Amino acid sequence: MELTSCLFKVGRHDEAVKYNEEGIASLRQLVVADFLYNTAGVLWSSNRPESAIPLLQESIGLYRTLLGTQVNETIHGESNGTIPSPEKPGDAEHMLATSLQTLVGLLYDEGDQAAAVKMSEEGLSIFRGLVAGGDNTMESELANALNENAWFTAYYAESSEEAKKGAIGIAQESVGILRRLIVGSPDVVDDANLGLQRHLLNSLDTLMHCYNGCKLYDEALYIATNDAINMHHLLHAMHTKQGLDVHLQSVDHAGAAVFKQYAVALDAVGRTKEAVLFAKEAVEIGKRLVPADPVKNGKQLEKTIALLDRLTGTSGTNTVIGPT
């Protein structure tokens, strides 16, 4: 709003009023977009994805409009001095990227994997631009966006072999950023870095899956034995000790996935007996997670049980345990 103030001071009141009205309109649009995004988050948390998706799509449209207006004004040399956010110029971009990433998860869960992969690429591109523009506070979010893009690409059934190989590099980049951001040794669990540690565990799991998907089993085994398994144990112990139950679920989600990927890699190199042990551990962790979300976590547990049944040559020996 600095230009509005300057115009008013030099007596160009009509122009000042015009630009001020445009600024107010932009801020109103931003408030509505933020409200839609937050409401969608509540609906998703309430297991109502079908209601959350259209609100997210509407919020994304508003953020795009805000950014498009700003870009057009800059291109034509008519910047009116307004900003798309009351906080800082990058907020609308940040919220667009965040909304895209949130919608990606919803679309993937609802079975629209192609759209999820495409949107994750767009969100990742925005976060790259923010960091490249000097906003170092976005590095952890860039790492998360990299991890999500690698994960969605690796799990998407229609991904080409080239895309799956590319996902390895993306996952490696995520791991590298998080390692750099963690103060001290990544092997030491520090209170101030627990969030980054959890994200790193997720990224290590994704990297293992990417390796397994490209039949690079030795690389997956290296990640498991040198990083991921020990990190899960440390994080689980720390979160249990401090009573961080909400984040403990996040740790166990990643842990169950790591043990599952470890079992897949072990079996692939002929170490099936060892694979069974880690598949069983993944099943036990999965059973603990089912009460928190019987539908979503139950499906994940069923997949892990199917792996265990394949490894042991049995079927139906394990059942999904729901809340009592």
C-alpha positions as a LaTeX table, in Angstrom:
\begin{tabular}{lrrr}
\hline
Residue & $x$ (\AA) & $y$ (\AA) & $z$ (\AA) \\
\hline
Met1 & 0.00 & 0.00 & 0.00 \\
Glu2 & 3.04 & 2.31 & $-0.09$ \\
Leu3 & 2.15 & 3.68 & $-3.54$ \\
Thr4 & $-1.33$ & 4.61 & $-2.32$ \\
Ser5 & 0.17 & 6.58 & 0.55 \\
Cys6 & 2.64 & 8.36 & $-1.74$ \\
Leu7 & $-0.06$ & 9.31 & $-4.24$ \\
Phe8 & $-2.22$ & 10.71 & $-1.48$ \\
Lys9 & 0.64 & 12.81 & $-0.12$ \\
Val10 & 1.29 & 14.44 & $-3.51$ \\
Gly11 & $-2.38$ & 15.23 & $-4.01$ \\
Arg12 & $-3.26$ & 12.52 & $-6.53$ \\
His13 & $-6.24$ & 11.46 & $-4.46$ \\
Asp14 & $-8.34$ & 9.82 & $-7.20$ \\
Glu15 & $-5.50$ & 7.48 & $-8.13$ \\
Ala16 & $-4.81$ & 6.76 & $-4.48$ \\
Val17 & $-8.44$ & 5.79 & $-3.89$ \\
Lys18 & $-8.44$ & 3.57 & $-6.99$ \\
Tyr19 & $-5.32$ & 1.67 & $-5.96$ \\
Asn20 & $-6.55$ & 1.39 & $-2.38$ \\
Glu21 & $-9.82$ & $-0.17$ & $-3.58$ \\
Glu22 & $-7.87$ & $-2.66$ & $-5.68$ \\
Gly23 & $-5.76$ & $-3.53$ & $-2.67$ \\
Ile24 & $-8.84$ & $-4.08$ & $-0.53$ \\
Ala25 & $-10.35$ & $-6.34$ & $-3.21$ \\
Ser26 & $-7.16$ & $-8.42$ & $-3.33$ \\
Leu27 & $-7.04$ & $-8.77$ & 0.44 \\
Arg28 & $-10.68$ & $-9.82$ & 0.55 \\
Gln29 & $-9.98$ & $-12.43$ & $-2.10$ \\
Leu30 & $-7.03$ & $-13.70$ & $-0.09$ \\
Val31 & $-9.12$ & $-13.94$ & 3.09 \\
Val32 & $-11.79$ & $-15.94$ & 1.25 \\
Ala33 & $-9.15$ & $-18.24$ & $-0.26$ \\
Asp34 & $-7.58$ & $-18.82$ & 3.16 \\
Phe35 & $-11.00$ & $-19.52$ & 4.69 \\
Leu36 & $-11.82$ & $-22.06$ & 1.98 \\
Tyr37 & $-8.46$ & $-23.76$ & 2.49 \\
Asn38 & $-8.90$ & $-23.96$ & 6.27 \\
Thr39 & $-12.46$ & $-25.26$ & 5.95 \\
Ala40 & $-11.29$ & $-27.93$ & 3.52 \\
Gly41 & $-8.71$ & $-29.00$ & 6.09 \\
Val42 & $-11.40$ & $-29.42$ & 8.74 \\
Leu43 & $-13.57$ & $-31.45$ & 6.37 \\
Trp44 & $-10.64$ & $-33.70$ & 5.43 \\
Ser45 & $-9.85$ & $-34.28$ & 9.11 \\
Ser46 & $-13.52$ & $-35.23$ & 9.55 \\
Asn47 & $-13.20$ & $-37.89$ & 6.82 \\
Arg48 & $-15.26$ & $-35.88$ & 4.33 \\
Pro49 & $-12.87$ & $-35.66$ & 1.36 \\
Glu50 & $-15.71$ & $-35.36$ & $-1.16$ \\
Ser51 & $-16.68$ & $-32.05$ & 0.49 \\
Ala52 & $-13.10$ & $-30.86$ & 0.95 \\
Ile53 & $-11.97$ & $-31.28$ & $-2.67$ \\
Pro54 & $-14.23$ & $-28.62$ & $-4.29$ \\
Leu55 & $-13.32$ & $-26.09$ & $-1.58$ \\
Leu56 & $-9.63$ & $-26.69$ & $-2.17$ \\
Gln57 & $-10.11$ & $-26.35$ & $-5.91$ \\
Glu58 & $-11.92$ & $-23.04$ & $-5.38$ \\
Ser59 & $-9.19$ & $-21.73$ & $-3.07$ \\
Ile60 & $-6.54$ & $-22.69$ & $-5.63$ \\
Gly61 & $-8.45$ & $-20.77$ & $-8.29$ \\
Leu62 & $-8.50$ & $-17.65$ & $-6.10$ \\
Tyr63 & $-4.78$ & $-17.89$ & $-5.34$ \\
Arg64 & $-4.08$ & $-18.27$ & $-9.07$ \\
Thr65 & $-6.17$ & $-15.17$ & $-9.80$ \\
Leu66 & $-4.28$ & $-13.16$ & $-7.18$ \\
Leu67 & $-0.92$ & $-14.20$ & $-8.55$ \\
Gly68 & $-2.02$ & $-13.74$ & $-12.16$ \\
Thr69 & $-3.13$ & $-10.18$ & $-11.45$ \\
Gln70 & 0.17 & $-9.40$ & $-9.77$ \\
Val71 & 2.18 & $-10.87$ & $-12.66$ \\
Asn72 & 0.19 & $-9.01$ & $-15.32$ \\
Glu73 & 0.61 & $-5.70$ & $-13.53$ \\
Thr74 & 4.35 & $-6.23$ & $-13.27$ \\
Ile75 & 4.65 & $-7.21$ & $-16.95$ \\
His76 & 2.86 & $-4.06$ & $-18.07$ \\
Gly77 & 4.85 & $-1.84$ & $-15.74$ \\
Glu78 & 1.76 & $-0.81$ & $-13.80$ \\
Ser79 & 2.43 & $-2.24$ & $-10.38$ \\
Asn80 & 0.11 & $-0.45$ & $-8.02$ \\
Gly81 & 2.14 & $-1.16$ & $-4.94$ \\
Thr82 & $-0.41$ & $-3.58$ & $-3.48$ \\
Ile83 & 0.59 & $-7.02$ & $-2.33$ \\
Pro84 & $-1.48$ & $-10.23$ & $-2.42$ \\
Ser85 & $-1.13$ & $-10.77$ & 1.31 \\
Pro86 & $-1.07$ & $-8.75$ & 4.53 \\
Glu87 & 2.05 & $-10.64$ & 5.58 \\
Lys88 & 4.55 & $-10.66$ & 2.72 \\
Pro89 & 4.58 & $-10.85$ & $-1.11$ \\
Gly90 & 5.26 & $-14.59$ & $-1.24$ \\
Asp91 & 2.29 & $-15.61$ & 0.90 \\
Ala92 & $-0.14$ & $-16.12$ & $-2.00$ \\
Glu93 & 2.44 & $-18.26$ & $-3.81$ \\
His94 & 3.10 & $-20.19$ & $-0.63$ \\
Met95 & $-0.60$ & $-20.79$ & 0.00 \\
Leu96 & $-1.13$ & $-21.83$ & $-3.63$ \\
Ala97 & 1.65 & $-24.40$ & $-3.32$ \\
Thr98 & 0.34 & $-25.57$ & 0.06 \\
Ser99 & $-3.21$ & $-25.89$ & $-1.29$ \\
Leu100 & $-1.93$ & $-27.87$ & $-4.26$ \\
Gln101 & $-0.01$ & $-30.23$ & $-2.00$ \\
Thr102 & $-3.09$ & $-30.74$ & 0.19 \\
Leu103 & $-5.29$ & $-31.41$ & $-2.84$ \\
Val104 & $-2.68$ & $-33.86$ & $-4.12$ \\
Gly105 & $-3.15$ & $-36.04$ & $-1.04$ \\
Leu106 & $-6.93$ & $-35.96$ & $-1.34$ \\
Leu107 & $-6.94$ & $-36.76$ & $-5.05$ \\
Tyr108 & $-4.51$ & $-39.64$ & $-4.56$ \\
Asp109 & $-6.61$ & $-41.11$ & $-1.75$ \\
Glu110 & $-9.69$ & $-40.81$ & $-3.96$ \\
Gly111 & $-7.97$ & $-42.69$ & $-6.79$ \\
Asp112 & $-7.10$ & $-39.84$ & $-9.17$ \\
Gln113 & $-3.39$ & $-40.61$ & $-9.25$ \\
Ala114 & $-2.67$ & $-38.90$ & $-12.58$ \\
Ala115 & $-4.00$ & $-35.55$ & $-11.34$ \\
Ala116 & $-2.17$ & $-36.01$ & $-8.04$ \\
Val117 & 1.20 & $-36.47$ & $-9.74$ \\
Lys118 & 0.64 & $-33.48$ & $-12.02$ \\
Met119 & $-0.35$ & $-31.17$ & $-9.16$ \\
Ser120 & 2.53 & $-32.33$ & $-6.98$ \\
Glu121 & 4.88 & $-31.27$ & $-9.79$ \\
Glu122 & 3.28 & $-27.82$ & $-9.90$ \\
Gly123 & 3.49 & $-27.38$ & $-6.13$ \\
Leu124 & 7.11 & $-28.50$ & $-6.16$ \\
Ser125 & 7.93 & $-25.97$ & $-8.89$ \\
Ile126 & 6.47 & $-23.14$ & $-6.79$ \\
Phe127 & 8.46 & $-24.13$ & $-3.70$ \\
Arg128 & 11.63 & $-24.31$ & $-5.81$ \\
Gly129 & 10.93 & $-20.79$ & $-7.05$ \\
Leu130 & 10.39 & $-19.45$ & $-3.53$ \\
Val131 & 13.68 & $-20.93$ & $-2.29$ \\
Ala132 & 15.54 & $-19.79$ & $-5.42$ \\
Gly133 & 14.17 & $-16.31$ & $-4.74$ \\
Gly134 & 15.99 & $-16.25$ & $-1.43$ \\
Asp135 & 13.28 & $-17.43$ & 0.98 \\
Asn136 & 15.34 & $-19.92$ & 2.98 \\
Thr137 & 12.47 & $-20.42$ & 5.43 \\
Met138 & 10.82 & $-22.52$ & 2.73 \\
Glu139 & 13.60 & $-25.10$ & 2.53 \\
Ser140 & 11.93 & $-27.60$ & 4.83 \\
Glu141 & 8.69 & $-27.27$ & 2.85 \\
Leu142 & 10.65 & $-27.72$ & $-0.37$ \\
Ala143 & 12.07 & $-30.93$ & 1.10 \\
Asn144 & 8.56 & $-32.13$ & 1.92 \\
Ala145 & 7.32 & $-31.23$ & $-1.57$ \\
Leu146 & 10.24 & $-33.15$ & $-3.09$ \\
Asn147 & 9.43 & $-36.14$ & $-0.92$ \\
Glu148 & 5.75 & $-36.09$ & $-1.86$ \\
Asn149 & 6.49 & $-35.77$ & $-5.57$ \\
Ala150 & 8.92 & $-38.69$ & $-5.44$ \\
Trp151 & 6.43 & $-40.77$ & $-3.45$ \\
Phe152 & 3.48 & $-40.11$ & $-5.75$ \\
Thr153 & 5.60 & $-40.73$ & $-8.85$ \\
Ala154 & 6.98 & $-43.99$ & $-7.47$ \\
Tyr155 & 3.55 & $-45.29$ & $-6.44$ \\
Tyr156 & 1.72 & $-44.17$ & $-9.60$ \\
Ala157 & 1.09 & $-47.32$ & $-11.63$ \\
Glu158 & 1.34 & $-45.46$ & $-14.96$ \\
Ser159 & 4.72 & $-43.83$ & $-14.25$ \\
Ser160 & 7.32 & $-44.63$ & $-16.89$ \\
Glu161 & 10.59 & $-46.31$ & $-15.98$ \\
Glu162 & 12.32 & $-43.01$ & $-16.70$ \\
Ala163 & 9.99 & $-41.19$ & $-14.30$ \\
Lys164 & 10.59 & $-43.78$ & $-11.58$ \\
Lys165 & 14.35 & $-43.42$ & $-11.98$ \\
Gly166 & 13.95 & $-39.64$ & $-11.83$ \\
Ala167 & 12.03 & $-40.04$ & $-8.57$ \\
Ile168 & 15.18 & $-41.46$ & $-6.99$ \\
Gly169 & 17.04 & $-38.20$ & $-7.58$ \\
Ile170 & 14.10 & $-36.19$ & $-6.24$ \\
Ala171 & 13.95 & $-38.30$ & $-3.06$ \\
Gln172 & 17.71 & $-37.99$ & $-2.64$ \\
Glu173 & 17.42 & $-34.21$ & $-2.90$ \\
Ser174 & 14.78 & $-34.20$ & $-0.16$ \\
Val175 & 16.99 & $-36.30$ & 2.12 \\
Gly176 & 19.98 & $-34.05$ & 1.42 \\
Ile177 & 18.11 & $-30.85$ & 2.30 \\
Leu178 & 16.77 & $-32.30$ & 5.55 \\
Arg179 & 20.17 & $-33.61$ & 6.61 \\
Arg180 & 21.61 & $-30.15$ & 6.08 \\
Leu181 & 18.83 & $-28.46$ & 8.02 \\
Ile182 & 19.15 & $-30.72$ & 11.04 \\
Val183 & 21.52 & $-29.16$ & 13.54 \\
Gly184 & 24.26 & $-31.51$ & 14.69 \\
Ser185 & 24.38 & $-35.17$ & 13.77 \\
Pro186 & 21.29 & $-36.63$ & 12.06 \\
Asp187 & 21.78 & $-39.68$ & 14.30 \\
Val188 & 21.11 & $-37.68$ & 17.47 \\
Val189 & 17.46 & $-36.98$ & 18.26 \\
Asp190 & 17.18 & $-33.38$ & 19.44 \\
Asp191 & 13.99 & $-31.74$ & 20.75 \\
Ala192 & 14.38 & $-28.75$ & 18.44 \\
Asn193 & 14.74 & $-30.97$ & 15.41 \\
Leu194 & 12.10 & $-33.62$ & 16.04 \\
Gly195 & 9.92 & $-32.28$ & 13.23 \\
Leu196 & 12.79 & $-32.36$ & 10.76 \\
Gln197 & 13.75 & $-35.82$ & 12.00 \\
Arg198 & 10.22 & $-37.09$ & 11.31 \\
His199 & 10.32 & $-35.59$ & 7.82 \\
Leu200 & 13.72 & $-37.18$ & 7.23 \\
Leu201 & 12.38 & $-40.59$ & 8.25 \\
Asn202 & 9.54 & $-40.14$ & 5.75 \\
Ser203 & 11.99 & $-39.16$ & 3.01 \\
Leu204 & 14.21 & $-42.16$ & 3.76 \\
Asp205 & 11.18 & $-44.43$ & 3.43 \\
Thr206 & 10.33 & $-42.82$ & 0.08 \\
Leu207 & 13.91 & $-43.23$ & $-1.12$ \\
Met208 & 13.84 & $-46.92$ & $-0.16$ \\
His209 & 10.61 & $-47.39$ & $-2.10$ \\
Cys210 & 12.09 & $-45.63$ & $-5.13$ \\
Tyr211 & 15.13 & $-47.91$ & $-4.99$ \\
Asn212 & 12.98 & $-51.03$ & $-4.65$ \\
Gly213 & 10.78 & $-49.90$ & $-7.54$ \\
Cys214 & 13.88 & $-49.73$ & $-9.76$ \\
Lys215 & 15.21 & $-53.06$ & $-8.39$ \\
Leu216 & 18.13 & $-51.32$ & $-6.69$ \\
Tyr217 & 17.72 & $-53.50$ & $-3.62$ \\
Asp218 & 21.24 & $-53.12$ & $-2.25$ \\
Glu219 & 20.78 & $-49.35$ & $-2.10$ \\
Ala220 & 17.48 & $-49.79$ & $-0.24$ \\
Leu221 & 19.14 & $-52.16$ & 2.23 \\
Tyr222 & 21.94 & $-49.67$ & 2.82 \\
Ile223 & 19.45 & $-46.91$ & 3.69 \\
Ala224 & 17.58 & $-49.22$ & 6.07 \\
Thr225 & 20.58 & $-50.59$ & 7.94 \\
Asn226 & 22.55 & $-47.35$ & 8.14 \\
Asp227 & 19.78 & $-44.80$ & 8.71 \\
Ala228 & 16.09 & $-45.57$ & 8.70 \\
Ile229 & 15.70 & $-48.47$ & 11.15 \\
Asn230 & 17.80 & $-46.84$ & 13.86 \\
Met231 & 16.12 & $-43.46$ & 13.33 \\
His232 & 12.67 & $-44.98$ & 13.81 \\
His233 & 13.72 & $-46.62$ & 17.08 \\
Leu234 & 15.24 & $-43.36$ & 18.37 \\
Leu235 & 12.25 & $-41.24$ & 17.38 \\
His236 & 9.77 & $-43.73$ & 18.80 \\
Ala237 & 11.61 & $-43.79$ & 22.12 \\
Met238 & 11.84 & $-40.00$ & 22.29 \\
His239 & 8.18 & $-39.40$ & 21.42 \\
Thr240 & 7.01 & $-42.09$ & 23.84 \\
Lys241 & 9.12 & $-40.62$ & 26.65 \\
Gln242 & 7.75 & $-37.11$ & 26.07 \\
Gly243 & 4.14 & $-38.23$ & 25.57 \\
Leu244 & 3.93 & $-36.83$ & 22.04 \\
Asp245 & 1.14 & $-39.20$ & 21.01 \\
Val246 & 0.00 & $-37.22$ & 17.95 \\
His247 & 3.48 & $-37.13$ & 16.44 \\
Leu248 & 4.13 & $-40.70$ & 17.58 \\
Gln249 & 1.54 & $-41.84$ & 15.05 \\
Ser250 & 3.48 & $-40.03$ & 12.32 \\
Val251 & 6.67 & $-41.76$ & 13.44 \\
Asp252 & 4.97 & $-45.16$ & 13.42 \\
His253 & 3.44 & $-44.56$ & 9.99 \\
Ala254 & 6.92 & $-43.97$ & 8.58 \\
Gly255 & 8.37 & $-46.80$ & 10.65 \\
Ala256 & 5.85 & $-49.35$ & 9.39 \\
Ala257 & 6.58 & $-48.25$ & 5.81 \\
Val258 & 10.35 & $-48.50$ & 6.37 \\
Phe259 & 10.10 & $-52.04$ & 7.79 \\
Lys260 & 7.86 & $-53.05$ & 4.89 \\
Gln261 & 10.30 & $-51.70$ & 2.29 \\
Tyr262 & 13.17 & $-53.37$ & 4.16 \\
Ala263 & 11.32 & $-56.69$ & 4.00 \\
Val264 & 10.74 & $-56.28$ & 0.26 \\
Ala265 & 14.44 & $-55.61$ & $-0.36$ \\
Leu266 & 15.60 & $-58.48$ & 1.87 \\
Asp267 & 13.30 & $-60.92$ & 0.10 \\
Ala268 & 14.49 & $-59.71$ & $-3.31$ \\
Val269 & 18.12 & $-60.57$ & $-2.48$ \\
Gly270 & 17.22 & $-64.01$ & $-1.11$ \\
Arg271 & 17.13 & $-63.16$ & 2.61 \\
Thr272 & 13.49 & $-64.17$ & 3.03 \\
Lys273 & 13.76 & $-65.42$ & 6.62 \\
Glu274 & 15.02 & $-62.00$ & 7.71 \\
Ala275 & 12.36 & $-60.34$ & 5.59 \\
Val276 & 9.63 & $-62.17$ & 7.52 \\
Leu277 & 10.84 & $-60.69$ & 10.81 \\
Phe278 & 10.63 & $-57.12$ & 9.55 \\
Ala279 & 7.31 & $-57.72$ & 7.80 \\
Lys280 & 5.93 & $-58.97$ & 11.12 \\
Glu281 & 7.19 & $-55.84$ & 12.85 \\
Ala282 & 5.53 & $-53.70$ & 10.18 \\
Val283 & 2.27 & $-55.58$ & 10.81 \\
Glu284 & 2.48 & $-55.02$ & 14.56 \\
Ile285 & 3.06 & $-51.30$ & 14.10 \\
Gly286 & 0.21 & $-51.19$ & 11.59 \\
Lys287 & $-2.17$ & $-52.78$ & 14.08 \\
Arg288 & $-1.40$ & $-50.02$ & 16.58 \\
Leu289 & $-2.30$ & $-47.42$ & 13.97 \\
Val290 & $-5.66$ & $-48.85$ & 12.91 \\
Pro291 & $-7.76$ & $-47.34$ & 15.75 \\
Ala292 & $-6.70$ & $-43.81$ & 14.73 \\
Asp293 & $-8.09$ & $-44.27$ & 11.20 \\
Pro294 & $-9.69$ & $-47.70$ & 10.69 \\
Val295 & $-10.33$ & $-47.17$ & 6.98 \\
Lys296 & $-7.08$ & $-45.68$ & 5.69 \\
Asn297 & $-4.72$ & $-47.37$ & 8.15 \\
Gly298 & $-6.68$ & $-50.60$ & 7.84 \\
Lys299 & $-6.04$ & $-50.67$ & 4.09 \\
Gln300 & $-2.33$ & $-50.12$ & 4.63 \\
Leu301 & $-2.26$ & $-52.92$ & 7.18 \\
Glu302 & $-4.01$ & $-55.28$ & 4.78 \\
Lys303 & $-1.28$ & $-54.65$ & 2.20 \\
Thr304 & 1.43 & $-55.37$ & 4.76 \\
Ile305 & $-0.33$ & $-58.55$ & 5.87 \\
Ala306 & $-0.52$ & $-59.63$ & 2.22 \\
Leu307 & 3.25 & $-59.17$ & 1.98 \\
Leu308 & 3.77 & $-61.23$ & 5.15 \\
Asp309 & 1.48 & $-63.97$ & 3.85 \\
Arg310 & 3.46 & $-64.09$ & 0.61 \\
Leu311 & 6.75 & $-64.30$ & 2.46 \\
Thr312 & 5.55 & $-67.07$ & 4.78 \\
Gly313 & 3.55 & $-68.92$ & 2.14 \\
Thr314 & 0.39 & $-68.64$ & 4.20 \\
Ser315 & $-2.89$ & $-66.80$ & 3.81 \\
Gly316 & $-5.40$ & $-65.43$ & 6.30 \\
Thr317 & $-3.20$ & $-66.08$ & 9.32 \\
Asn318 & $-3.36$ & $-62.44$ & 10.38 \\
Thr319 & $-6.40$ & $-60.23$ & 10.80 \\
Val320 & $-6.87$ & $-56.51$ & 10.95 \\
Ile321 & $-7.50$ & $-55.49$ & 14.54 \\
Gly322 & $-9.79$ & $-52.51$ & 14.82 \\
Pro323 & $-10.70$ & $-50.39$ & 17.82 \\
Thr324 & $-12.22$ & $-52.20$ & 20.76 \\
\hline
\end{tabular}
